[in-house]
Amino acid sequence: MKKKIVNYSKARRKYLKSLRNNKILIIVLQFTVLLAFLGIWELLAQTEVIDPFFFSSPSRIAVTIVDLFQNGNLLLHMWTSLYETIIGFVLATFIGFVIAIILWWSERLRKVLEPYLIILNSLPKIALGPMIIFWVGSGTGATIVMCILICVIITTISMLNAFISCDNDKILLMKSMHAKKYQILFKLIIPNALPEFATALKINVGMSWVGTIMGEYLSSKAGLGYLINYGSQLLKLDIVMASIVILCLLASGMYFLVSPLEKKYKK
Amino acid sequence: MEKLLEFNNVKYFYQTKESEVCALNGVNFTVEKESFSSLVGPSGCGKTTILSLTAGLLTPSSGKILLDNKPVEQNDERIGYMFQRDHLFEWRSIWQNIILGLEIKKMKKDEKKLALAEDLLKKYDLYNFKNKKPRQLSGGMRQRVALIRTLVLEPALLLLDEPFSALDFQTRLKVCDDVYEIIKSEKKTALLVTHDISEALSMSDKIIILTKRPAEVKTELELSFPQETPLKKREDKDFGNYFEMIWRNLV
């Protein structure tokens, strides 16, 4: 970027400075909240105001994470969950998007399937858990299917809404230029829905992690959900807390990878 | 003058759940080549229906619509349509917006059309903005881009559906002038729908006044102001009289 040399007025300089200071202050406060939270937690645990066995403590969590790393299986658990989430996320987004296009294309099909979409959307997918294990067996496959089930309906519904809310005059404009239906789809409907697509991606990041953890609770041999389950059954609550912290980091990392897209399209 | 568009006893009924509604009850009028005509009428009288029929977006229930002595077809290619709002696609640059129609008709590589697009941009002071996004342009400029997007397809007849109604008054007067100048200098034929009598007066060679629904043509008014631009026509001494006359016909 070119750096402009400009002589700002005093008032302008003051305004810019206050903007910058405000931004710095917010970041400082954000870190303060985190540090205060960790500090108070650690203090309460050390002085045994809260029972560190049940509530763990930042230091115990840190030690546990290092320990899990050294035993060599934490990376495997992280990778398993991440892999299942990403595959589930990508497949669900893709399938939901394609179904939305098909339903946009045929108004009749859309009307026929509308009640089924509503029913499927209101069904708590976890209820299908046992069936999924019968269908695809336990393990990674079941987790990915759970992930897809959780994300796909909501993706379909939100994308379909975005598609059909396109301004009718814009469609007329395309028609007045002799556009065929596929041209209306690719040149208008899809690009017009990109902001909603970015939002759907953001929501799906959260939802697909829910799917992964739920799937791993049901049946798995590895993954962060497995680790949490394992820890709680052996009453090693430090492992549970450590897994949750790692889960938090992975999920927010994925969220921050996707969220710039939303900013880009919502301009 | 040679006629370009002819409405011959056109009737149009549309269906609602409750009943069948007669929108047009035998409409007759003509639009001459290279002229600027306007349709005015009480709101909801079926002005936009007439434009949709002309563009082939609707089919008449009975009667004939002839363009250059040939019946209008579905989505007729000889027609260019300009809407109330510019409907520029925000994700496309100005240039990409202008060649949208060429893309749709698979004429993106047609040198002649592309040269025409460039010419129009240059002529109407938009060339420097060709790589900008629509949101970086003013309302008036956006409406000019929308007009050029239509003109690039070289339609025989331009339909303007209240294209200035979304603009504030000052911009509107300026854009009226611009659009009028572009249409006249490109020797285009235009049919404007508006509820603004003074806008119709300042731009048209002929005003077609419709009755309320079901619409028929109440009367036609040929105009010839000595002034050249819509803005100047508004200063003519007879402008007020004409206004009065149309107003009386509408109420």
Contacts between the chains, C-beta under 8 A, distances in Angstrom:
chain1	res1	chain2	res2	distance
A	167	B	87	7.1
A	169	B	83	5.3
A	169	B	84	7.4
A	169	B	85	6.9
A	169	B	87	5.9
A	170	B	87	5.0
A	170	B	89	7.7
A	172	B	57	6.6
A	172	B	81	7.5
A	172	B	83	7.3
A	173	B	81	6.9
A	173	B	83	6.2
A	173	B	87	5.1
A	174	B	104	7.1
A	175	B	57	6.5
A	175	B	75	5.8
A	176	B	55	5.6
A	176	B	57	6.8
A	176	B	75	6.7
A	176	B	79	7.0
A	176	B	80	7.6
A	176	B	81	3.9
A	177	B	100	6.9
A	177	B	101	4.3
A	177	B	104	5.0
A	177	B	105	7.3
A	177	B	153	6.9
A	178	B	75	5.3
A	178	B	77	5.8
A	178	B	104	6.2
A	178	B	105	6.3
A	179	B	104	4.7
A	183	B	104	5.5
A	187	B	89	8.0
A	187	B	100	7.2
A	187	B	103	7.1
A	187	B	104	7.2
A	188	B	89	7.1
A	191	B	89	7.0
A	191	B	91	4.8
A	192	B	89	7.6
A	192	B	91	7.8
A	194	B	91	7.0
